[in-house]
């Protein structure tokens, strides 16, 4: 813990200026568009692990009875493509605030408007109900999405998500946890606020505590069913690095 305290103290000693911070926040969609312009549709691997962690997603009876799902922060579809292939009757909404990412989704050969609707949406500005009927969804998945939203705007984003979920509908969540090695590897000059950092490419990331996530969802009218840290050692062979990853995984049900 002493090493962590020392690292965080070095971050706090050289924070990003308020001007740069506000500029990054205001230009967030532009930086993610540039990210997808540089990296195309193949940067992230398809997320085949999601139904192992969230068995609700492969409950065929639910999808056959007309259950619907929204993936927020869908990127280029790495979450939804394996899921649609696994569950033939499923209908999925998918949104992202990067126009380029949503464009990649719509260009994919698997995109079928009978089974999917992809649209551009900034959860902190645009109302989801403009594209999805109010209180109509059974599931919302937020996989490494909320960490791309400034902490000051998270409450608005989660309330927006709540507006399209049925009572009894669930948010399935995974994101970066406090003291994840990706946080500790930032150099001084990247901290925007406590546990909130900018990357070299102009995108940014929040690293959450369990208490922060619980407060966020409970405050928006959810009850907590699951909320815990997931730890894993990940090896980057190209860079000859081993990293201790810390994520938060949870399930929150709308009252």
C-alpha positions in Angstrom: 0.0 0.0 0.0 3.0 2.3 0.7 4.0 2.0 -3.0 0.4 2.8 -4.1 0.3 5.9 -1.8 3.7 7.0 -3.2 2.5 6.6 -6.8 -0.8 8.5 -6.2 1.1 11.3 -4.4 3.3 11.7 -7.5 0.2 11.9 -9.7 -1.4 14.6 -7.4 1.8 16.6 -7.4 1.5 17.3 -11.1 -2.2 17.3 -12.2 -3.5 18.4 -15.5 -4.5 22.0 -15.7 -8.2 23.0 -15.5 -8.0 24.4 -19.0 -6.7 21.1 -20.5 -9.1 19.0 -18.4 -12.2 21.0 -19.6 -11.0 20.9 -23.2 -10.6 17.1 -23.1 -14.0 16.6 -21.5 -15.7 18.8 -24.1 -13.9 17.0 -27.0 -14.3 13.5 -25.7 -16.3 12.2 -28.8 -13.7 13.7 -31.1 -10.9 11.8 -29.4 -12.8 8.5 -29.5 -13.6 9.1 -33.2 -9.8 9.6 -33.8 -9.1 6.4 -31.8 -11.4 4.4 -34.1 -10.0 6.2 -37.2 -6.5 5.1 -36.2 -7.3 1.6 -35.0 -10.3 0.6 -37.2 -12.7 -2.2 -36.2 -10.1 -4.7 -35.1 -8.4 -3.1 -32.0 -10.4 -5.0 -29.4 -11.1 -8.7 -29.3 -14.7 -10.0 -29.4 -15.9 -10.5 -25.8 -16.8 -14.2 -25.7 -16.4 -14.1 -21.9 -19.5 -12.1 -21.2 -22.0 -15.0 -21.1 -19.7 -16.9 -18.7 -19.8 -13.9 -16.3 -23.4 -13.0 -16.9 -25.4 -16.2 -17.5 -28.6 -14.2 -17.8 -27.4 -13.3 -21.3 -27.7 -16.9 -22.6 -31.1 -17.6 -21.1 -32.8 -18.6 -24.4 -36.3 -18.6 -22.8 -35.9 -14.9 -22.0 -35.0 -14.0 -25.6 -37.7 -16.2 -27.1 -40.3 -14.4 -25.0 -39.2 -11.1 -26.4 -36.6 -9.8 -24.0 -34.6 -6.8 -25.2 -31.1 -5.5 -24.3 -29.2 -2.3 -24.7 -25.4 -2.2 -24.8 -24.1 1.3 -23.9 -20.7 2.2 -25.1 -20.9 -0.5 -27.8 -17.7 0.6 -29.7 -17.5 -1.5 -32.9 -19.6 -4.3 -31.5 -17.2 -6.6 -29.8 -19.8 -7.4 -27.1 -22.9 -7.7 -29.3 -21.6 -9.9 -32.2 -20.8 -13.0 -30.1 -24.1 -12.5 -28.2 -26.2 -12.3 -31.3 -24.6 -15.4 -32.7 -25.2 -17.2 -29.4 -28.9 -16.2 -29.1 -30.8 -16.3 -32.4 -34.1 -14.7 -31.2 -32.3 -11.8 -29.5 -32.9 -8.1 -30.3 -30.3 -5.6 -29.2 -30.0 -1.9 -29.1 -26.4 -0.6 -29.2 -25.2 3.0 -28.8 -21.9 4.9 -28.6 -21.0 8.5 -28.6 -18.4 7.9 -31.4 -20.1 8.3 -34.8 -17.2 6.4 -36.4 -17.7 3.4 -34.0 -21.4 3.3 -34.7 -20.5 3.5 -38.4 -18.3 0.4 -38.1 -21.2 -1.5 -36.4 -23.6 -0.7 -39.2 -21.0 -1.7 -41.8 -20.5 -5.1 -40.2 -21.9 -8.0 -42.3 -23.6 -9.3 -39.1 -25.6 -6.1 -38.8 -29.3 -6.8 -39.4 -31.9 -4.2 -38.6 -34.4 -7.0 -37.8 -32.2 -7.9 -34.8 -30.3 -4.8 -33.9 -30.6 -1.0 -33.8 -27.3 1.0 -33.5 -27.3 4.7 -32.9 -25.1 7.6 -31.7 -25.8 8.7 -28.2 -23.9 10.7 -25.6 -25.5 9.4 -22.3 -24.7 12.7 -20.6 -26.5 14.8 -23.2 -28.9 12.8 -25.4 -32.0 11.0 -24.0 -32.1 7.3 -24.7 -35.9 7.5 -25.0 -35.4 9.3 -28.3 -34.4 5.8 -29.7 -35.8 3.3 -27.2 -39.3 3.2 -25.7 -39.4 4.3 -22.0 -39.2 1.4 -19.5 -39.1 -1.3 -22.2 -35.8 -3.1 -21.7 -34.9 -6.2 -19.7 -31.2 -5.7 -19.7 -28.6 -2.9 -20.1 -24.9 -3.9 -20.3 -22.2 -1.4 -19.5 -18.9 -3.0 -20.2 -16.0 -0.6 -19.8 -18.3 2.3 -20.6 -18.9 4.4 -17.6 -15.2 4.8 -17.0 -15.2 7.0 -20.2 -17.6 9.4 -18.7 -16.4 12.3 -16.4 -17.3 11.7 -12.8 -19.4 14.9 -12.6 -21.6 13.5 -15.4 -22.0 9.9 -14.2 -25.2 10.5 -12.2 -27.0 11.9 -15.3 -25.8 8.9 -17.4 -27.1 6.3 -15.0 -30.4 8.1 -14.7 -30.6 8.1 -18.4 -30.0 4.3 -18.5 -32.7 3.8 -15.8 -35.3 5.6 -18.0 -35.3 2.7 -20.6 -35.3 -0.2 -18.2 -38.4 -2.0 -17.0 -39.0 -2.4 -13.2 -37.1 -5.5 -12.5 -34.7 -5.0 -15.4 -31.0 -5.3 -14.7 -27.8 -3.4 -15.5 -24.9 -5.8 -16.0 -21.7 -3.9 -15.3 -17.9 -4.3 -15.6 -15.3 -1.6 -15.5 -12.0 -0.5 -14.1 -11.4 -0.8 -10.4 -9.4 1.3 -7.9 -5.7 0.7 -8.1 -5.9 -1.3 -11.3 -2.3 -1.5 -12.6 -3.4 0.6 -15.6 -4.1 3.5 -13.1 -0.8 3.0 -11.3 1.2 3.0 -14.5 0.2 6.6 -15.4 3.0 9.0 -15.2 2.7 12.4 -13.4 1.0 15.0 -15.6 -2.0 12.7 -16.5 -4.3 13.1 -13.5 -7.5 15.0 -14.1 -8.9 14.4 -10.7 -8.8 11.6 -8.0 -8.7 8.3 -9.9 -9.5 10.1 -13.2 -6.8 10.2 -15.9 -6.2 11.2 -19.4 -4.4 8.8 -21.8 -1.8 9.8 -24.4 -4.4 9.7 -27.2 -6.7 12.2 -25.5 -9.2 9.7 -24.2 -9.6 9.3 -20.4 -10.6 6.8 -17.8 -12.1 6.6 -14.3 -11.1 4.0 -11.8 -14.0 3.1 -9.5 -14.4 1.9 -5.9 -17.2 -0.5 -4.9 -18.8 2.2 -2.8 -18.8 4.7 -5.6 -20.6 2.3 -8.0 -23.1 1.2 -5.3 -23.9 4.9 -4.5 -24.3 5.7 -8.2 -26.8 3.0 -9.0 -28.7 3.0 -5.7 -29.2 6.8 -6.1 -30.7 6.2 -9.5 -33.4 3.8 -8.2 -31.6 0.4 -8.4 -31.0 -2.3 -5.8 -27.6 -4.0 -5.7 -27.6 -7.7 -6.3 -23.8 -8.1 -7.0 -20.9 -5.7 -6.7 -17.3 -7.0 -6.3 -13.8 -6.7 -7.4 -12.4 -9.1 -10.1 -8.6 -9.5 -10.1 -6.5 -11.1 -12.8 -2.8 -11.3 -13.8 -2.6 -10.4 -17.5 0.6 -10.9 -19.5 1.5 -8.6 -22.4 4.0 -10.7 -24.3 4.8 -8.0 -26.8 5.9 -5.6 -24.1 7.1 -8.4 -21.8 4.9 -7.2 -19.0 2.7 -8.8 -16.4 -0.1 -6.6 -15.0 -2.3 -7.0 -12.0 -5.7 -6.0 -13.4 -8.5 -5.0 -11.0 -12.0 -4.6 -12.4 -15.4 -4.2 -10.8 -18.3 -6.4 -11.8 -21.9 -5.9 -10.7 -25.6 -6.5 -11.3 -28.1 -3.8 -10.3 -31.8 -4.2 -10.6 -34.2 -1.4 -11.2 -36.9 -1.0 -8.5 
